[in-house]
Amino acid sequence: QEPRMIIVEVVGAKKNVALVRLNRPEALNALCSQLMDELAVALLKLDMNTEIRVIVLTGNEKAFAAGADIKEMRELEFAQVFGGGYLANWSALSDVKKPVIAAVNGFALGGGSELALMCDIIYAGDTAQFGQPEVNVGTMPGAGGTQRWPRFTSKSFAMEVCLTGSRITAHEAKDAGLVNRVYPAADLVAETIKLAEKIAEKSPIIVQTIKESVNSAYETTLNQGLRMERRLFHSTFATNDRKEGMKAFSEKRTPEWTSS
Ligand code: HXC
């Protein structure tokens, strides 16, 4: 069945970047179950598709996503969310092995902000606004907000964002270390695709290994992470692309990756 709440396009000069657009503009891309199911299915497919090297996730100029769908959540009871595994389909994004880059324009609030924080890199348009307003509707971040904000910014910054529910601008998010670059809103997606294309030039198997290693910095102690990194580094010596990369360097030519 074709997805209705997201749009997937293949973009880039070499057609090796997937652009996934959240497309529920009438609700500012509020993340209802159907949208999240469609997103999970699409991401799984794209992760398996060997033509695709990098995924860009975006919304529209008004909203990346204004949060989980409050109208859908409103009537839920504890037993339903606990027993029904509410938000289980939200883990798909952080399971993707290829790089996922968020291009955030407009509102990235609540679950929308958490979705951006699950991506590997965040670029923002100058009108972007990030926030965790859950506190204003009597709940709390439930898709990583209280865990990723302190790791990506600081405890103090995370506390302010999560406890006040106030929104911060793209530039404040950049100063806090959450966002790498800020572009005029109209240029954001094109600039993000350029970044994706740059990563898409590299060996996919090596890119995936590096992503896994960087992520382990957020999931383990320093010592375990360093040991993991060393082992992953060793594992690159089992690849043809490591041989090809070093050979090409010596022969002063561009490497030809085979992702093997
Ligand atoms: C459901 C939403 C929505 C949301 C916006 N809409 N956000 N519907 N869930 N999170 C709907 C509105 O109801 C409205 O529909 C339409 O989108 C346009 O929104 P407006 O409010 O009219 O637009 P505007 O005045 O420009 O205000 C924009 C806004 C505001 C400031 C972003 O919509 C807002 O405060 N939204 C809620 C933000 C929020 O609290 N997010 C956190 C949700 S909790 P109608 O039909 O009325 O026109 C959460 C929990 C995460 O995310 C837990 C883990 C995932």
py3Dmol code that shows the C-alpha trace and the ligand (Angstrom):
import py3Dmol

protein = """\
ATOM      1  CA  GLN A   1       0.000   0.000   0.000  1.00  0.00           C
ATOM      2  CA  GLU A   2       1.301   3.457  -0.963  1.00  0.00           C
ATOM      3  CA  PRO A   3       2.097   5.734   1.962  1.00  0.00           C
ATOM      4  CA  ARG A   4      -0.208   8.735   2.297  1.00  0.00           C
ATOM      5  CA  MET A   5       1.418  10.749   5.053  1.00  0.00           C
ATOM      6  CA  ILE A   6       4.962  10.721   3.818  1.00  0.00           C
ATOM      7  CA  ILE A   7       6.510  11.297   0.379  1.00  0.00           C
ATOM      8  CA  VAL A   8       9.646   9.433  -0.608  1.00  0.00           C
ATOM      9  CA  GLU A   9      11.736  10.706  -3.522  1.00  0.00           C
ATOM     10  CA  VAL A  10      15.098   9.645  -4.875  1.00  0.00           C
ATOM     11  CA  VAL A  11      17.269  12.742  -5.347  1.00  0.00           C
ATOM     12  CA  GLY A  12      20.841  13.880  -6.001  1.00  0.00           C
ATOM     13  CA  ALA A  13      22.878  13.917  -9.211  1.00  0.00           C
ATOM     14  CA  LYS A  14      23.638  10.220  -8.799  1.00  0.00           C
ATOM     15  CA  LYS A  15      20.155   9.328  -7.546  1.00  0.00           C
ATOM     16  CA  ASN A  16      21.584   7.817  -4.399  1.00  0.00           C
ATOM     17  CA  VAL A  17      19.916   9.977  -1.745  1.00  0.00           C
ATOM     18  CA  ALA A  18      16.379   9.426  -0.462  1.00  0.00           C
ATOM     19  CA  LEU A  19      14.374  12.479   0.523  1.00  0.00           C
ATOM     20  CA  VAL A  20      11.620  11.530   2.957  1.00  0.00           C
ATOM     21  CA  ARG A  21       9.088  14.291   3.518  1.00  0.00           C
ATOM     22  CA  LEU A  22       6.558  14.195   6.327  1.00  0.00           C
ATOM     23  CA  ASN A  23       3.358  15.170   4.570  1.00  0.00           C
ATOM     24  CA  ARG A  24       0.459  15.900   6.859  1.00  0.00           C
ATOM     25  CA  PRO A  25       0.479  19.681   6.459  1.00  0.00           C
ATOM     26  CA  GLU A  26      -3.081  20.225   7.725  1.00  0.00           C
ATOM     27  CA  ALA A  27      -1.950  19.057  11.179  1.00  0.00           C
ATOM     28  CA  LEU A  28       1.562  20.586  11.018  1.00  0.00           C
ATOM     29  CA  ASN A  29       2.850  17.045  10.484  1.00  0.00           C
ATOM     30  CA  ALA A  30       1.581  15.874  13.881  1.00  0.00           C
ATOM     31  CA  LEU A  31       2.990  12.369  14.221  1.00  0.00           C
ATOM     32  CA  CYS A  32      -0.025  10.078  14.403  1.00  0.00           C
ATOM     33  CA  SER A  33       0.312   6.278  14.449  1.00  0.00           C
ATOM     34  CA  GLN A  34      -0.366   5.950  10.751  1.00  0.00           C
ATOM     35  CA  LEU A  35       2.336   8.440   9.848  1.00  0.00           C
ATOM     36  CA  MET A  36       4.840   6.728  12.135  1.00  0.00           C
ATOM     37  CA  ASP A  37       3.921   3.310  10.730  1.00  0.00           C
ATOM     38  CA  GLU A  38       4.425   4.571   7.189  1.00  0.00           C
ATOM     39  CA  LEU A  39       7.721   6.156   8.163  1.00  0.00           C
ATOM     40  CA  ALA A  40       8.963   2.948   9.806  1.00  0.00           C
ATOM     41  CA  VAL A  41       8.104   0.861   6.734  1.00  0.00           C
ATOM     42  CA  ALA A  42       9.717   3.375   4.363  1.00  0.00           C
ATOM     43  CA  LEU A  43      12.898   3.613   6.431  1.00  0.00           C
ATOM     44  CA  LEU A  44      13.251  -0.148   6.601  1.00  0.00           C
ATOM     45  CA  LYS A  45      12.877  -0.372   2.813  1.00  0.00           C
ATOM     46  CA  LEU A  46      15.362   2.435   2.184  1.00  0.00           C
ATOM     47  CA  ASP A  47      17.870   0.883   4.566  1.00  0.00           C
ATOM     48  CA  MET A  48      17.743  -2.333   2.496  1.00  0.00           C
ATOM     49  CA  ASN A  49      17.880  -0.554  -0.880  1.00  0.00           C
ATOM     50  CA  THR A  50      21.511  -0.678  -2.016  1.00  0.00           C
ATOM     51  CA  GLU A  51      20.993   2.198  -4.498  1.00  0.00           C
ATOM     52  CA  ILE A  52      20.315   4.551  -1.588  1.00  0.00           C
ATOM     53  CA  ARG A  53      23.298   5.727   0.437  1.00  0.00           C
ATOM     54  CA  VAL A  54      21.919   8.463   2.670  1.00  0.00           C
ATOM     55  CA  ILE A  55      18.440   9.470   3.850  1.00  0.00           C
ATOM     56  CA  VAL A  56      17.288  13.065   4.349  1.00  0.00           C
ATOM     57  CA  LEU A  57      14.250  13.556   6.568  1.00  0.00           C
ATOM     58  CA  THR A  58      12.288  16.786   6.299  1.00  0.00           C
ATOM     59  CA  GLY A  59       8.834  18.323   6.661  1.00  0.00           C
ATOM     60  CA  ASN A  60       7.690  21.537   5.021  1.00  0.00           C
ATOM     61  CA  GLU A  61       8.546  25.200   5.599  1.00  0.00           C
ATOM     62  CA  LYS A  62       5.900  25.612   8.315  1.00  0.00           C
ATOM     63  CA  ALA A  63       6.642  22.466  10.258  1.00  0.00           C
ATOM     64  CA  PHE A  64       9.103  19.652  10.529  1.00  0.00           C
ATOM     65  CA  ALA A  65       6.591  18.138  12.953  1.00  0.00           C
ATOM     66  CA  ALA A  66       4.563  19.772  15.744  1.00  0.00           C
ATOM     67  CA  GLY A  67       4.756  16.692  17.948  1.00  0.00           C
ATOM     68  CA  ALA A  68       3.008  13.444  18.546  1.00  0.00           C
ATOM     69  CA  ASP A  69      -0.673  13.736  17.670  1.00  0.00           C
ATOM     70  CA  ILE A  70      -2.313  15.216  20.767  1.00  0.00           C
ATOM     71  CA  LYS A  71      -5.817  14.481  19.520  1.00  0.00           C
ATOM     72  CA  GLU A  72      -4.911  10.817  19.111  1.00  0.00           C
ATOM     73  CA  MET A  73      -3.213  10.674  22.527  1.00  0.00           C
ATOM     74  CA  ARG A  74      -5.966  12.500  24.355  1.00  0.00           C
ATOM     75  CA  GLU A  75      -8.233   9.554  25.120  1.00  0.00           C
ATOM     76  CA  LEU A  76      -5.545   6.942  25.745  1.00  0.00           C
ATOM     77  CA  GLU A  77      -5.286   5.280  29.152  1.00  0.00           C
ATOM     78  CA  PHE A  78      -2.224   3.898  30.876  1.00  0.00           C
ATOM     79  CA  ALA A  79      -3.101   0.260  30.178  1.00  0.00           C
ATOM     80  CA  GLN A  80      -3.421   0.984  26.457  1.00  0.00           C
ATOM     81  CA  VAL A  81      -0.145   2.834  26.048  1.00  0.00           C
ATOM     82  CA  PHE A  82       1.794   0.453  28.306  1.00  0.00           C
ATOM     83  CA  GLY A  83       0.193  -2.781  27.140  1.00  0.00           C
ATOM     84  CA  GLY A  84      -0.117  -1.636  23.515  1.00  0.00           C
ATOM     85  CA  GLY A  85       3.492  -0.552  23.258  1.00  0.00           C
ATOM     86  CA  TYR A  86       2.539   2.988  22.280  1.00  0.00           C
ATOM     87  CA  LEU A  87       5.542   4.538  20.431  1.00  0.00           C
ATOM     88  CA  ALA A  88       7.065   1.123  19.626  1.00  0.00           C
ATOM     89  CA  ASN A  89       7.131   2.125  15.947  1.00  0.00           C
ATOM     90  CA  TRP A  90       9.266   5.165  16.858  1.00  0.00           C
ATOM     91  CA  SER A  91      12.406   3.039  17.235  1.00  0.00           C
ATOM     92  CA  ALA A  92      12.676   2.350  13.487  1.00  0.00           C
ATOM     93  CA  LEU A  93      14.516   5.606  12.845  1.00  0.00           C
ATOM     94  CA  SER A  94      17.275   4.947  15.351  1.00  0.00           C
ATOM     95  CA  ASP A  95      17.672   1.410  13.953  1.00  0.00           C
ATOM     96  CA  VAL A  96      18.562   2.658  10.459  1.00  0.00           C
ATOM     97  CA  LYS A  97      22.155   1.795   9.557  1.00  0.00           C
ATOM     98  CA  LYS A  98      22.600   4.398   6.843  1.00  0.00           C
ATOM     99  CA  PRO A  99      23.135   8.033   7.770  1.00  0.00           C
ATOM    100  CA  VAL A 100      19.907   9.958   8.296  1.00  0.00           C
ATOM    101  CA  ILE A 101      20.089  13.750   8.126  1.00  0.00           C
ATOM    102  CA  ALA A 102      17.296  15.954   9.441  1.00  0.00           C
ATOM    103  CA  ALA A 103      16.494  19.131   7.506  1.00  0.00           C
ATOM    104  CA  VAL A 104      14.363  21.074   9.978  1.00  0.00           C
ATOM    105  CA  ASN A 105      12.210  24.012   8.896  1.00  0.00           C
ATOM    106  CA  GLY A 106       9.470  25.499  11.070  1.00  0.00           C
ATOM    107  CA  PHE A 107       8.185  23.773  14.180  1.00  0.00           C
ATOM    108  CA  ALA A 108      10.083  20.810  15.593  1.00  0.00           C
ATOM    109  CA  LEU A 109       8.161  20.330  18.811  1.00  0.00           C
ATOM    110  CA  GLY A 110       7.707  17.457  21.237  1.00  0.00           C
ATOM    111  CA  GLY A 111       7.930  14.215  19.315  1.00  0.00           C
ATOM    112  CA  GLY A 112       8.923  16.292  16.258  1.00  0.00           C
ATOM    113  CA  SER A 113      11.981  17.604  18.022  1.00  0.00           C
ATOM    114  CA  GLU A 114      12.723  14.108  19.309  1.00  0.00           C
ATOM    115  CA  LEU A 115      12.487  12.770  15.764  1.00  0.00           C
ATOM    116  CA  ALA A 116      15.117  15.296  14.676  1.00  0.00           C
ATOM    117  CA  LEU A 117      17.309  14.304  17.639  1.00  0.00           C
ATOM    118  CA  MET A 118      17.164  10.673  16.491  1.00  0.00           C
ATOM    119  CA  CYS A 119      18.803  11.667  13.200  1.00  0.00           C
ATOM    120  CA  ASP A 120      22.582  11.556  12.789  1.00  0.00           C
ATOM    121  CA  ILE A 121      23.028  15.167  11.712  1.00  0.00           C
ATOM    122  CA  ILE A 122      20.675  18.138  12.032  1.00  0.00           C
ATOM    123  CA  TYR A 123      20.642  21.097   9.626  1.00  0.00           C
ATOM    124  CA  ALA A 124      18.037  23.787  10.191  1.00  0.00           C
ATOM    125  CA  GLY A 125      16.333  26.576   8.316  1.00  0.00           C
ATOM    126  CA  ASP A 126      16.571  30.028   9.908  1.00  0.00           C
ATOM    127  CA  THR A 127      12.896  29.933  10.895  1.00  0.00           C
ATOM    128  CA  ALA A 128      13.118  26.568  12.674  1.00  0.00           C
ATOM    129  CA  GLN A 129      11.935  26.369  16.262  1.00  0.00           C
ATOM    130  CA  PHE A 130      12.762  23.477  18.551  1.00  0.00           C
ATOM    131  CA  GLY A 131      11.023  22.697  21.808  1.00  0.00           C
ATOM    132  CA  GLN A 132       9.669  20.102  24.177  1.00  0.00           C
ATOM    133  CA  PRO A 133       6.233  21.517  25.077  1.00  0.00           C
ATOM    134  CA  GLU A 134       4.945  18.243  26.553  1.00  0.00           C
ATOM    135  CA  VAL A 135       5.069  19.798  30.019  1.00  0.00           C
ATOM    136  CA  ASN A 136       2.368  22.225  28.846  1.00  0.00           C
ATOM    137  CA  VAL A 137      -0.030  19.386  28.044  1.00  0.00           C
ATOM    138  CA  GLY A 138       0.612  17.493  31.256  1.00  0.00           C
ATOM    139  CA  THR A 139       3.048  14.922  30.005  1.00  0.00           C
ATOM    140  CA  MET A 140       6.745  14.615  29.248  1.00  0.00           C
ATOM    141  CA  PRO A 141       9.035  13.769  26.343  1.00  0.00           C
ATOM    142  CA  GLY A 142       8.704  10.056  25.593  1.00  0.00           C
ATOM    143  CA  ALA A 143      10.834   9.490  22.510  1.00  0.00           C
ATOM    144  CA  GLY A 144      14.264  10.439  23.780  1.00  0.00           C
ATOM    145  CA  GLY A 145      13.909  14.123  24.643  1.00  0.00           C
ATOM    146  CA  THR A 146      15.044  13.906  28.268  1.00  0.00           C
ATOM    147  CA  GLN A 147      17.951  11.645  27.271  1.00  0.00           C
ATOM    148  CA  ARG A 148      19.242  13.126  24.028  1.00  0.00           C
ATOM    149  CA  TRP A 149      19.020  16.845  24.896  1.00  0.00           C
ATOM    150  CA  PRO A 150      21.436  16.513  27.842  1.00  0.00           C
ATOM    151  CA  ARG A 151      23.813  14.377  25.786  1.00  0.00           C
ATOM    152  CA  PHE A 152      23.759  16.728  22.782  1.00  0.00           C
ATOM    153  CA  THR A 153      23.704  20.048  24.663  1.00  0.00           C
ATOM    154  CA  SER A 154      24.091  20.225  28.426  1.00  0.00           C
ATOM    155  CA  LYS A 155      22.110  19.191  31.480  1.00  0.00           C
ATOM    156  CA  SER A 156      21.260  22.782  32.262  1.00  0.00           C
ATOM    157  CA  PHE A 157      20.113  23.504  28.698  1.00  0.00           C
ATOM    158  CA  ALA A 158      18.092  20.276  28.566  1.00  0.00           C
ATOM    159  CA  MET A 159      16.402  21.078  31.870  1.00  0.00           C
ATOM    160  CA  GLU A 160      15.400  24.528  30.652  1.00  0.00           C
ATOM    161  CA  VAL A 161      13.984  23.192  27.373  1.00  0.00           C
ATOM    162  CA  CYS A 162      12.096  20.273  28.966  1.00  0.00           C
ATOM    163  CA  LEU A 163      10.901  22.061  32.127  1.00  0.00           C
ATOM    164  CA  THR A 164       9.696  25.299  30.513  1.00  0.00           C
ATOM    165  CA  GLY A 165       8.387  23.938  27.213  1.00  0.00           C
ATOM    166  CA  SER A 166       9.632  27.195  25.666  1.00  0.00           C
ATOM    167  CA  ARG A 167      10.768  27.136  22.062  1.00  0.00           C
ATOM    168  CA  ILE A 168      14.303  27.918  20.965  1.00  0.00           C
ATOM    169  CA  THR A 169      15.358  29.321  17.608  1.00  0.00           C
ATOM    170  CA  ALA A 170      17.530  27.645  14.987  1.00  0.00           C
ATOM    171  CA  HIS A 171      20.471  29.843  15.983  1.00  0.00           C
ATOM    172  CA  GLU A 172      20.021  29.053  19.679  1.00  0.00           C
ATOM    173  CA  ALA A 173      19.918  25.361  18.760  1.00  0.00           C
ATOM    174  CA  LYS A 174      23.131  25.819  16.791  1.00  0.00           C
ATOM    175  CA  ASP A 175      24.836  27.638  19.670  1.00  0.00           C
ATOM    176  CA  ALA A 176      23.735  24.820  21.988  1.00  0.00           C
ATOM    177  CA  GLY A 177      25.379  22.244  19.719  1.00  0.00           C
ATOM    178  CA  LEU A 178      22.211  20.557  18.519  1.00  0.00           C
ATOM    179  CA  VAL A 179      22.276  21.894  14.971  1.00  0.00           C
ATOM    180  CA  ASN A 180      25.367  21.961  12.714  1.00  0.00           C
ATOM    181  CA  ARG A 181      24.338  24.621  10.234  1.00  0.00           C
ATOM    182  CA  VAL A 182      21.566  27.122   9.681  1.00  0.00           C
ATOM    183  CA  TYR A 183      20.479  28.121   6.158  1.00  0.00           C
ATOM    184  CA  PRO A 184      17.757  30.382   4.781  1.00  0.00           C
ATOM    185  CA  ALA A 185      14.615  28.251   4.986  1.00  0.00           C
ATOM    186  CA  ALA A 186      14.190  28.121   1.203  1.00  0.00           C
ATOM    187  CA  ASP A 187      17.731  26.757   0.695  1.00  0.00           C
ATOM    188  CA  LEU A 188      17.719  24.234   3.510  1.00  0.00           C
ATOM    189  CA  VAL A 189      16.648  21.072   1.710  1.00  0.00           C
ATOM    190  CA  ALA A 190      18.985  21.640  -1.260  1.00  0.00           C
ATOM    191  CA  GLU A 191      21.915  22.306   1.084  1.00  0.00           C
ATOM    192  CA  THR A 192      21.101  19.207   3.108  1.00  0.00           C
ATOM    193  CA  ILE A 193      20.957  17.103  -0.055  1.00  0.00           C
ATOM    194  CA  LYS A 194      24.446  18.429  -0.945  1.00  0.00           C
ATOM    195  CA  LEU A 195      25.723  17.176   2.400  1.00  0.00           C
ATOM    196  CA  ALA A 196      24.012  13.823   1.815  1.00  0.00           C
ATOM    197  CA  GLU A 197      25.627  13.552  -1.629  1.00  0.00           C
ATOM    198  CA  LYS A 198      29.039  14.197  -0.136  1.00  0.00           C
ATOM    199  CA  ILE A 199      28.560  11.292   2.292  1.00  0.00           C
ATOM    200  CA  ALA A 200      27.050   9.193  -0.510  1.00  0.00           C
ATOM    201  CA  GLU A 201      30.423   9.385  -2.337  1.00  0.00           C
ATOM    202  CA  LYS A 202      32.099   7.342   0.396  1.00  0.00           C
ATOM    203  CA  SER A 203      32.133   3.591   0.817  1.00  0.00           C
ATOM    204  CA  PRO A 204      28.730   2.579   2.241  1.00  0.00           C
ATOM    205  CA  ILE A 205      30.174  -0.233   4.333  1.00  0.00           C
ATOM    206  CA  ILE A 206      32.732   2.099   5.895  1.00  0.00           C
ATOM    207  CA  VAL A 207      30.148   4.868   6.425  1.00  0.00           C
ATOM    208  CA  GLN A 208      27.916   2.406   8.240  1.00  0.00           C
ATOM    209  CA  THR A 209      30.801   1.280  10.436  1.00  0.00           C
ATOM    210  CA  ILE A 210      31.675   4.868  11.356  1.00  0.00           C
ATOM    211  CA  LYS A 211      28.045   5.662  12.182  1.00  0.00           C
ATOM    212  CA  GLU A 212      27.874   2.660  14.469  1.00  0.00           C
ATOM    213  CA  SER A 213      31.086   3.694  16.170  1.00  0.00           C
ATOM    214  CA  VAL A 214      30.062   7.321  16.758  1.00  0.00           C
ATOM    215  CA  ASN A 215      26.731   6.139  18.144  1.00  0.00           C
ATOM    216  CA  SER A 216      28.486   3.914  20.630  1.00  0.00           C
ATOM    217  CA  ALA A 217      29.834   7.117  22.232  1.00  0.00           C
ATOM    218  CA  TYR A 218      26.248   7.761  23.358  1.00  0.00           C
ATOM    219  CA  GLU A 219      25.485   4.227  24.416  1.00  0.00           C
ATOM    220  CA  THR A 220      28.475   2.989  26.397  1.00  0.00           C
ATOM    221  CA  THR A 221      31.214   4.095  28.748  1.00  0.00           C
ATOM    222  CA  LEU A 222      34.328   5.700  27.246  1.00  0.00           C
ATOM    223  CA  ASN A 223      36.394   2.546  27.768  1.00  0.00           C
ATOM    224  CA  GLN A 224      33.849   0.259  26.151  1.00  0.00           C
ATOM    225  CA  GLY A 225      33.409   2.741  23.337  1.00  0.00           C
ATOM    226  CA  LEU A 226      37.129   2.951  22.695  1.00  0.00           C
ATOM    227  CA  ARG A 227      37.409  -0.826  22.651  1.00  0.00           C
ATOM    228  CA  MET A 228      34.463  -1.020  20.253  1.00  0.00           C
ATOM    229  CA  GLU A 229      36.041   1.628  18.031  1.00  0.00           C
ATOM    230  CA  ARG A 230      39.351  -0.232  17.929  1.00  0.00           C
ATOM    231  CA  ARG A 231      37.577  -3.464  16.938  1.00  0.00           C
ATOM    232  CA  LEU A 232      35.499  -1.729  14.271  1.00  0.00           C
ATOM    233  CA  PHE A 233      38.684  -0.107  12.974  1.00  0.00           C
ATOM    234  CA  HIS A 234      40.286  -3.555  12.811  1.00  0.00           C
ATOM    235  CA  SER A 235      37.229  -4.844  10.959  1.00  0.00           C
ATOM    236  CA  THR A 236      37.730  -2.317   8.135  1.00  0.00           C
ATOM    237  CA  PHE A 237      40.845  -4.356   7.265  1.00  0.00           C
ATOM    238  CA  ALA A 238      38.512  -7.170   6.240  1.00  0.00           C
ATOM    239  CA  THR A 239      36.963  -4.991   3.535  1.00  0.00           C
ATOM    240  CA  ASN A 240      37.945  -4.537  -0.107  1.00  0.00           C
ATOM    241  CA  ASP A 241      37.145  -0.856   0.208  1.00  0.00           C
ATOM    242  CA  ARG A 242      39.907  -0.362   2.806  1.00  0.00           C
ATOM    243  CA  LYS A 243      42.381  -2.020   0.423  1.00  0.00           C
ATOM    244  CA  GLU A 244      41.062  -0.016  -2.537  1.00  0.00           C
ATOM    245  CA  GLY A 245      41.115   3.273  -0.601  1.00  0.00           C
ATOM    246  CA  MET A 246      44.755   2.950   0.394  1.00  0.00           C
ATOM    247  CA  LYS A 247      45.791   1.612  -3.018  1.00  0.00           C
ATOM    248  CA  ALA A 248      44.043   4.492  -4.792  1.00  0.00           C
ATOM    249  CA  PHE A 249      45.781   6.964  -2.485  1.00  0.00           C
ATOM    250  CA  SER A 250      49.183   5.493  -3.380  1.00  0.00           C
ATOM    251  CA  GLU A 251      48.314   5.521  -7.086  1.00  0.00           C
ATOM    252  CA  LYS A 252      47.051   9.122  -6.854  1.00  0.00           C
ATOM    253  CA  ARG A 253      43.601   8.275  -8.195  1.00  0.00           C
ATOM    254  CA  THR A 254      40.004   8.339  -6.975  1.00  0.00           C
ATOM    255  CA  PRO A 255      38.997   5.121  -5.227  1.00  0.00           C
ATOM    256  CA  GLU A 256      36.265   2.975  -6.703  1.00  0.00           C
ATOM    257  CA  TRP A 257      34.184   1.671  -3.846  1.00  0.00           C
ATOM    258  CA  THR A 258      32.380  -1.637  -4.088  1.00  0.00           C
ATOM    259  CA  SER A 259      30.998  -1.641  -0.550  1.00  0.00           C
ATOM    260  CA  SER A 260      32.535  -5.007   0.068  1.00  0.00           C
TER     261      SER A 260
END
"""
ligand_1 = """\
55
HXC
C -2.388 17.220 16.860
C -1.866 19.265 16.027
C -0.637 19.251 16.715
C -0.330 18.114 17.519
C -0.762 21.087 15.635
N -1.904 20.414 15.370
N 0.011 20.401 16.450
N -2.720 18.255 16.098
N -1.247 17.125 17.552
N 0.822 17.973 18.169
C -3.023 20.844 14.514
C -3.879 21.890 15.190
O -4.780 21.271 16.076
C -4.568 22.524 14.017
O -5.620 21.682 13.567
C -3.490 22.492 12.940
O -2.555 21.493 13.345
C -2.750 23.818 12.835
O -2.284 24.177 14.131
P -2.556 25.595 14.811
O -2.420 25.419 16.259
O -3.834 26.175 14.323
O -1.346 26.453 14.205
P -0.595 27.691 14.872
O -1.583 28.628 15.510
O 0.320 28.194 13.818
O 0.243 27.085 16.082
C 1.299 26.165 15.831
C 1.760 25.451 17.132
C 0.542 24.783 17.787
C 2.372 26.481 18.077
C 2.818 24.446 16.717
O -0.156 24.007 16.810
C 0.906 23.876 18.927
O 1.188 24.350 20.013
N 0.863 22.557 18.699
C 1.096 21.570 19.701
C 2.575 21.454 20.014
C 2.845 20.429 21.109
O 2.371 20.598 22.246
N 3.565 19.372 20.780
C 3.901 18.317 21.726
C 2.855 17.276 21.650
S 3.130 16.071 22.891
P -7.123 22.238 13.413
O -7.872 21.009 12.994
O -7.480 22.770 14.740
O -7.004 23.297 12.351
C 4.314 15.106 22.277
C 4.628 13.926 23.125
C 5.841 13.234 22.608
O 4.886 15.283 21.241
C 5.975 11.930 23.264
C 6.821 10.985 22.504
C 6.574 10.925 21.052
"""
view = py3Dmol.view(width=600, height=400)
view.addModel(protein, "pdb")
view.setStyle({"model": 0}, {"cartoon": {"style": "trace"}})
view.addModel(ligand_1, "xyz")
view.setStyle({"model": 1}, {"stick": {}})
view.zoomTo()
view.show()
